[in-house]
Amino acid sequence: MRAAGVDFEAVVYPGTGHALFNDTNRYTYNGDAAADSWARTLAFLERSLGA
């Protein structure tokens, strides 16, 4: 991404895997990571789209 000149922020949530948003699966759901990543997603969209 950097080599391509793309502005980005990579965030890793230790101990989480695929489907961390799936609140119907107690084995994959991570409420803290889901909340943080959703807030980051909304902030990105606000910055990028000016919504």
trRosetta pair geometry for C-beta under 8 A, 3 or more apart (Angstrom, degrees):
i j d omega theta_ij theta_ji phi_ij phi_ji
1 4 5.9 -64 -152 41 29 106
1 6 4.4 -82 -171 65 83 118
1 8 4.9 -41 163 26 149 141
1 10 8.0 161 31 -49 151 109
2 5 7.5 45 -179 -71 35 23
2 6 7.2 -93 -73 51 24 73
2 8 8.0 -112 -61 40 64 103
9 40 7.8 -120 87 -166 126 126
11 36 7.8 -141 157 130 150 115
11 37 7.1 -175 90 -101 135 85
11 40 6.7 -80 4 -133 157 177
13 16 4.1 11 103 20 111 134
13 20 6.7 65 79 -117 148 168
13 30 6.6 151 146 105 139 153
13 33 3.9 70 -157 -126 157 127
13 36 7.5 149 -94 68 122 128
13 37 7.1 -67 -42 -50 137 117
15 30 7.3 134 106 -107 92 143
16 20 4.4 15 -170 -94 124 132
16 28 8.0 73 -161 -172 73 64
16 30 4.6 -83 -104 3 111 157
16 33 4.9 -36 -67 19 154 177
17 20 6.8 155 63 -61 40 87
17 28 6.0 -86 68 -134 98 89
18 28 6.9 -44 88 -149 56 130
19 22 4.1 -10 176 -1 100 126
19 25 6.3 11 139 56 132 142
19 28 4.2 14 94 150 106 149
19 29 7.6 -58 133 -68 84 54
20 28 6.3 -121 -87 158 36 82
20 29 6.6 99 -170 -138 43 31
20 30 4.5 -36 -157 33 102 102
20 33 5.0 -54 169 98 143 127
20 34 5.6 -166 131 -67 91 85
20 37 7.4 89 90 15 130 148
21 29 7.3 -26 139 -122 10 75
21 34 4.8 127 -104 -124 63 113
21 37 7.8 -101 -69 75 101 129
21 38 7.8 108 -110 -60 114 107
22 25 4.5 16 120 26 118 109
22 28 5.3 26 58 88 115 121
22 29 5.5 -116 83 -74 59 85
23 29 4.9 89 -107 -123 43 143
23 31 7.5 61 -106 -86 103 84
23 34 7.5 1 -62 -65 95 178
24 29 7.6 140 33 -54 29 130
25 28 4.6 18 105 33 122 102
25 29 5.7 152 75 -27 66 93
26 29 6.2 -49 -117 32 28 111
29 34 7.0 -22 -163 -33 75 139
30 33 4.0 25 109 29 120 116
30 34 6.0 154 84 -21 64 88
31 34 5.6 -56 -139 38 27 112
31 35 6.2 25 163 -18 65 107
32 35 6.0 -57 -148 36 26 108
32 36 6.3 20 157 -13 63 110
33 36 5.8 -58 -143 41 30 108
33 37 5.9 24 161 -15 67 111
34 37 6.1 -59 -140 41 24 105
34 38 6.2 25 159 -20 62 110
35 38 5.9 -57 -146 36 26 110
35 39 6.4 26 156 -18 62 107
36 39 5.8 -56 -150 36 30 110
36 40 6.4 28 153 -16 65 108
37 40 5.5 -53 -146 39 34 113
37 41 6.3 41 152 -25 65 103
38 41 5.5 -49 -147 32 33 115
38 42 6.5 31 155 -16 64 103
39 42 5.9 -54 -149 37 31 109
39 43 6.3 31 153 -18 64 108
40 43 5.6 -54 -145 38 32 112
40 44 6.3 36 154 -22 65 105
41 44 5.7 -54 -150 34 30 113
41 45 6.5 27 154 -16 64 106
42 45 5.7 -54 -148 37 32 110
42 46 6.3 36 153 -22 65 105
43 46 5.6 -51 -148 34 32 114
43 47 6.4 29 155 -15 64 106
44 47 5.9 -58 -149 39 30 108
44 48 5.8 15 160 -10 67 117
45 48 5.8 -62 -133 47 28 104
45 49 5.3 -14 -180 18 69 118
45 51 5.9 -12 140 20 96 132
46 49 7.0 -62 -113 54 13 82
46 50 7.2 54 -178 -108 48 18
46 51 5.7 -96 -107 53 54 85
47 50 7.8 -1 179 -65 14 53
